[in-house]
């Protein structure tokens, strides 16, 4: 009986040491990392909607909030609408009727990560386009 208890405790100790070894010697999926990625955003006016795409070298940076603004010199810009991009980084925002002028899109910066990871996606501004 004493011998059986000893064997069970030995096996548990060996298993514990093996598990600690796996974590200490390295598991590539568990390593902490940090990155900062640039992004670009496009804007087009098609069929009464603003649409475009956020692109980045990091796929997680393509999914985020996009806002469209009407550009006005010497005055604050007017917020038109917002959309969260889909899995491909695409967005669509309807243009309100009777608003003409120059417009641009902005993808907000995104910061996140858990368990020792730190991910930073820089903000992006589109070119300015004219919409009737």
Beta strands, then each sheet from edge to edge (+ up, - down):
strand 1: 34-37
strand 2: 39-41
strand 3: 44-46
strand 4: 49-56
strand 5: 65-71
strand 6: 78-84
strand 7: 90-94
strand 8: 101-107
strand 9: 110-112
strand 10: 118-121
strand 11: 124-125
strand 12: 129-131
sheet 1: 1+ 10+ 9-
sheet 2: 2+ 4- 3+
sheet 3: 2+ 4- 7+
sheet 4: 6+ 5- 8+ 11-
sheet 5: 6+ 5- 8+ 12-
end
